[in-house]
């Protein structure tokens, strides 16, 4: 099965549309989203509506949890905290309830998906180094572990010295962020994973950032705040 992996869309519908447009030229069987549909971006309604209308399985991200009232917004820094409060006002009660009901993990035949890690569903640690990733792989039974949260794409194997995704090893795969990349390459990032043949391609695509900056301005954020929301 080929899975289109999305993560950290963060209220950026322009980036999501660009990814899905590029995906029309790709081969995949299903889509899985690794959470954080909201936060940082000005289009939470459009993003949540798209995910719901297309019945895309999605795990709960920490920003989703904050907007849904599952964790305190005091855990977030301004200007993002202010944006999350505005997001709560923009989403209706039904969408907020839907966000609150998102699962912490999704399991497949040989894979597990979580926002930060499948091991700590009450906390949101960053799997941002090989040791942390290999610690997770040592405690799960699945061959593939899909996570987001870091906004940085990457692949880590269960053994040192493995640099390609091939059968015979186990992997943590992070597709990067659709809506707010923290890599040098600021394009929207996503991945196609073949879970049967065990292959992975991380892909990038451009989107119109000026639209996002203008919309943030319309929400009351000045240019410095808008820039910080997009490159935090």
C-alpha positions as CSV (number, residue, x, y, z in Angstrom):
1,X,0.0,0.0,0.0
2,X,1.2,3.5,-0.9
3,X,0.4,6.2,1.7
4,X,0.5,9.9,1.1
5,X,1.7,11.3,4.5
6,X,0.8,14.8,5.5
7,X,1.7,16.6,8.7
8,X,1.7,20.0,10.4
9,X,-0.6,21.8,7.9
10,X,-1.1,24.5,10.5
11,X,-3.9,26.5,9.1
12,X,-2.2,26.9,5.7
13,X,-4.7,26.0,3.1
14,X,-2.6,27.4,0.3
15,X,0.1,24.9,1.1
16,X,-2.3,22.1,1.4
17,X,-3.9,22.8,-1.9
18,X,-0.4,22.9,-3.5
19,X,0.5,19.5,-2.0
20,X,-2.8,17.9,-3.2
21,X,-2.4,19.4,-6.6
22,X,1.1,17.9,-6.9
23,X,-0.3,14.6,-5.5
24,X,-2.7,14.3,-8.5
25,X,0.4,13.3,-10.5
26,X,1.5,10.7,-8.0
27,X,0.4,7.2,-7.2
28,X,-1.0,6.4,-3.8
29,X,-3.8,4.4,-2.2
30,X,-4.7,6.4,0.9
31,X,-3.8,9.5,2.8
32,X,-2.8,9.7,6.5
33,X,-2.4,13.0,8.4
34,X,-0.1,13.3,11.4
35,X,-1.9,16.1,13.1
36,X,-1.6,19.9,13.8
37,X,-4.2,21.0,11.4
38,X,-4.3,24.4,13.1
39,X,-2.0,27.0,14.6
40,X,0.5,29.4,13.0
41,X,-1.7,29.9,9.9
42,X,-4.9,31.9,9.1
43,X,-7.0,29.3,7.4
44,X,-8.0,26.7,10.1
45,X,-11.6,26.5,8.9
46,X,-10.6,25.6,5.3
47,X,-8.0,23.1,6.4
48,X,-10.3,21.3,8.9
49,X,-13.1,21.3,6.4
50,X,-10.9,19.8,3.7
51,X,-9.7,17.0,6.0
52,X,-13.2,16.2,7.2
53,X,-14.8,16.4,3.7
54,X,-12.2,14.0,2.3
55,X,-12.5,11.7,5.3
56,X,-8.7,11.7,5.8
57,X,-7.6,9.8,8.9
58,X,-5.8,12.2,11.2
59,X,-4.1,12.0,14.7
60,X,-4.3,14.6,17.3
61,X,-1.5,17.2,17.4
62,X,-0.6,19.5,20.3
63,X,-2.0,22.6,18.5
64,X,-5.3,20.7,17.8
65,X,-5.4,19.7,21.5
66,X,-4.9,23.3,22.5
67,X,-7.6,24.7,20.3
68,X,-10.0,21.9,21.3
69,X,-9.5,22.8,25.0
70,X,-7.7,19.5,25.9
71,X,-4.5,21.4,27.0
72,X,-4.0,24.9,28.2
73,X,-3.1,27.6,25.6
74,X,-0.5,28.8,28.2
75,X,1.8,26.1,26.8
76,X,2.1,28.2,23.6
77,X,4.0,31.4,23.0
78,X,2.7,34.6,21.4
79,X,2.0,35.5,18.7
80,X,0.9,31.9,18.2
81,X,-1.2,31.8,21.4
82,X,-3.2,34.8,20.2
83,X,-3.7,33.1,16.8
84,X,-4.9,29.9,18.6
85,X,-7.4,32.0,20.5
86,X,-8.7,33.5,17.2
87,X,-8.8,29.9,15.8
88,X,-11.1,28.9,18.6
89,X,-13.4,31.7,17.6
90,X,-13.3,30.8,13.9
91,X,-14.1,27.1,14.3
92,X,-17.7,26.2,15.2
93,X,-18.6,23.9,18.0
94,X,-18.9,20.9,15.7
95,X,-15.4,21.3,14.4
96,X,-14.0,21.9,17.8
97,X,-15.7,18.7,19.0
98,X,-14.3,16.8,16.0
99,X,-10.8,18.0,16.8
100,X,-11.1,16.9,20.4
101,X,-12.1,13.4,19.3
102,X,-9.1,12.8,17.1
103,X,-7.1,9.7,18.1
104,X,-3.6,9.8,19.5
105,X,-2.4,7.1,17.2
106,X,-3.5,5.2,14.1
107,X,-2.3,1.7,13.4
108,X,-1.9,-0.2,10.1
109,X,-0.7,-3.6,9.2
110,X,3.0,-2.8,9.7
111,X,3.0,0.8,10.7
112,X,1.8,3.2,13.5
113,X,1.2,7.0,13.1
114,X,1.4,9.6,15.8
115,X,2.0,13.3,16.0
116,X,5.1,13.4,18.2
117,X,5.6,9.8,19.3
118,X,3.4,6.7,19.8
119,X,5.0,6.1,23.2
120,X,4.0,9.2,25.1
121,X,0.5,10.2,24.1
122,X,0.1,12.7,26.9
123,X,3.3,14.7,26.1
124,X,4.8,16.1,22.9
125,X,8.5,15.3,22.8
126,X,10.5,16.0,19.6
127,X,12.0,13.0,17.8
128,X,14.7,15.3,16.4
129,X,17.8,13.0,16.7
130,X,18.7,9.4,15.8
131,X,18.9,8.3,19.4
132,X,15.4,9.4,20.2
133,X,14.0,7.8,17.1
134,X,15.8,4.5,17.7
135,X,14.5,4.5,21.3
136,X,11.0,4.6,19.9
137,X,11.7,1.8,17.4
138,X,13.1,-0.4,20.3
139,X,9.7,-0.2,22.1
140,X,7.2,-0.7,19.3
141,X,6.4,-3.8,17.2
142,X,5.6,-2.0,13.9
143,X,8.1,-1.9,11.0
144,X,7.3,1.8,10.3
145,X,6.6,4.7,12.6
146,X,5.2,7.9,11.1
147,X,5.6,11.1,13.1
148,X,5.6,14.9,12.5
149,X,5.8,17.7,15.1
150,X,9.4,18.7,14.3
151,X,8.5,20.4,11.0
152,X,11.6,18.8,9.6
153,X,11.5,15.9,7.2
154,X,13.8,12.9,7.8
155,X,14.2,9.2,8.0
156,X,16.0,7.3,10.8
157,X,16.6,3.5,10.8
158,X,16.8,1.2,13.8
159,X,20.5,0.5,13.0
160,X,23.4,2.9,12.5
161,X,24.8,3.2,9.0
162,X,21.5,2.6,7.2
163,X,20.7,5.5,4.9
164,X,18.1,4.1,2.5
165,X,14.6,2.8,3.3
166,X,14.6,-0.9,2.3
167,X,13.2,-4.1,3.6
168,X,14.9,-5.7,6.5
169,X,15.1,-2.6,8.7
170,X,12.6,-0.5,10.7
171,X,12.2,3.2,10.4
172,X,10.9,6.4,11.9
173,X,9.7,8.6,9.0
174,X,8.8,12.2,9.3
175,X,7.3,13.8,6.1
176,X,8.1,17.4,7.3
177,X,5.5,20.2,7.5
178,X,3.0,21.1,4.9
179,X,2.3,24.5,6.3
180,X,5.3,25.8,8.2
181,X,8.6,24.3,7.3
182,X,11.5,24.7,9.7
183,X,14.0,23.4,7.2
184,X,16.3,25.6,5.0
185,X,13.9,24.6,2.1
186,X,10.7,26.4,3.1
187,X,8.5,24.6,0.5
188,X,5.6,22.5,1.6
189,X,6.8,19.0,2.5
190,X,5.1,15.6,2.4
191,X,5.9,12.0,1.7
192,X,4.8,8.9,-0.2
193,X,5.5,5.6,1.7
194,X,5.1,2.2,0.1
195,X,4.4,0.1,3.2
196,X,4.6,-3.2,1.3
197,X,7.9,-2.8,-0.5
198,X,9.2,-0.4,2.3
199,X,10.2,2.6,0.3
200,X,9.8,6.3,1.0
201,X,10.0,9.5,-1.1
202,X,10.0,12.9,0.6
203,X,8.7,15.6,-1.7
204,X,8.5,19.4,-1.7
205,X,6.3,21.9,-3.5
206,X,6.0,25.6,-3.6
207,X,2.9,27.7,-2.6
208,X,2.0,31.4,-2.5
209,X,3.3,32.7,0.8
210,X,2.1,36.2,0.1
211,X,-1.6,35.1,0.5
212,X,-0.8,33.7,3.9
213,X,1.0,36.9,5.0
214,X,-1.9,39.0,3.8
215,X,-4.5,36.9,5.6
216,X,-2.5,37.1,8.8
217,X,-2.4,40.9,8.4
218,X,-6.2,40.8,8.0
219,X,-6.4,39.0,11.3
220,X,-4.6,41.8,13.0
221,X,-1.0,40.6,13.1
222,X,1.6,43.1,12.1
223,X,4.3,42.1,9.5
224,X,6.9,41.1,12.2
225,X,4.3,38.9,13.9
226,X,3.1,37.4,10.7
227,X,6.7,36.6,9.6
228,X,7.3,34.9,13.0
229,X,4.2,32.8,12.7
230,X,5.5,31.5,9.4
231,X,9.1,30.8,10.3
232,X,9.0,30.0,14.1
